[in-house]
């Protein structure tokens, strides 16, 4: 377990895990009043949270499956990445892919945040890559069945 420093500039409780084995913590909308997302509209929704992740970690902002299934509301640029050197407010880029308006209310759980370790990489220029069983097979190369 790691410790994440947090400044809560809003009025919502800090994110918590719903169960002992949950990978993500729910993020809540921190609003002065409801926000209506019209069909195909997108908006940044504030959370009121600023975090300081330890070096070598990122926070991934991911959609909530229930919002996607029941309301057609998801996150653009998903998963969104919060780098360890970012100190601004966490905001969630929601989009409404349904045909009906969706109202985001204060305190509503709008996303999940997964904290993950990551590596830093360097590229090594070479003339050729080692062969693999897959080779250059890309999109759809294994068929549909």
N, C-alpha and C positions, 0 to 999 in steps of 0.2 A: 504494500500500500504506500502511496506517495501522499505528500501534503501539498495542497495548492492554496496559495495565498489568494484571498478574494476581498474585493471591496464591493459592497452591495449598496449602490446609490439609489436603488428602488425600494419598493415596499413589499416585494414578494419574498417568501422564504428561500433559503439557499437550496440549490439542487440536491436531491438525494436519490439513492438507488431504491427502486420499488421493492426489490427482493434481494436476498443475500447473493444471488448469482447473476443479477442483472449486469449487462455490460455497459449500459448507458444510463445517464441521469437525465430526468426530464427538466427541460428549460421552460420557464413560464413567461408569458407576455407581461410586460410591466407598462401598463397603459393608464392614461388619465381618463380615457373613455373608449368605447368600442370602435374598432376599425372594420369597415366593410371592404372585403375583397370582391370585386366584381369578376365575372368570368374572364379568364385569361389575363387578369391583372396581377401584378406582383408588387410587394411592398416590403421594406425592411421593418421588422418588428423588434422593438427594444426589449432587452431583458433586465436592464439595470445592473448587470454584473460586469465587473472588470476582474480579470484573473492574471496571476503570475505563475506560469507553468515552469517547472524545473527544466533546465537545458536538457535536450535529448528527448523531450516529450512534445506532443501536439494534442490538441483537442479537436475531434472530428464532430461536426454538427450534422446530424442526420435526421431524415424525416421520421415522423411517428406514423406507424403503419395504419392505425385506426383513422387518422385524419385523411390519409390517402385513400383508403378503401371506402369509408363512409361519406366523405365530402369532396374527394378529388383535389385535396389541398396537399401540397408537398413543398419541398425545398429546391430552389434552383441552385446550381453550383454545388451539388451534393456528392460526396460529403464536403462541406466547407471545412477548411483547415484554419485553425487558430494556432499561430506559431508561438513559441515560448517567449519571443521578444515583443509580442503585441501587448499593449497595456490599455487599449481603448475598450469601450463598452461592447459586449457581445450582442450582436443583432442577427436576426434570423430572416433570410430572404424567402418569404413565403410566396407561392403562386397558386392561383385557383384555376385548375384545369377543368372544373365542372361547368355546367350550363346555368348554375344558380349562384346568387350572391352567397358569400360565406362571411359571417361576422366573427371577428377575433375579439374576445372579451378579456378584460384585465384578469390576470391569474391563470388563464387557460394554458394548458401544457401544449406547446407548439413544436417542440423538437426534442431530440435526445442529444446528449453530449457524451462521446466516448473518448476517454483519455488513453493515448497509446504512445508507446516508446517508438522512436524512429532512428534510423541511421543516416549519417551524412555520407554521400558517395562522391567519388571522383571518376572522371572518364579517363580511360587508357586508350589512346588511339592505336588501332591495329589495322592491318591490311585485310584480314579475313577473320571470321568467327568460326569457332569449333562447330562441327556438324552436330545435328540433333535428330531424333526420330521425327519430330514435327517439321523441322526445316522452316520454310517460309510460308507454310499453310496458315492462313489468317481467317478472316470472317467466314463462317459457314463451312470451313474445310472438312469438318467431320460429318456433315449431313444433318438431317433433322430427326433421324430415328436411331 
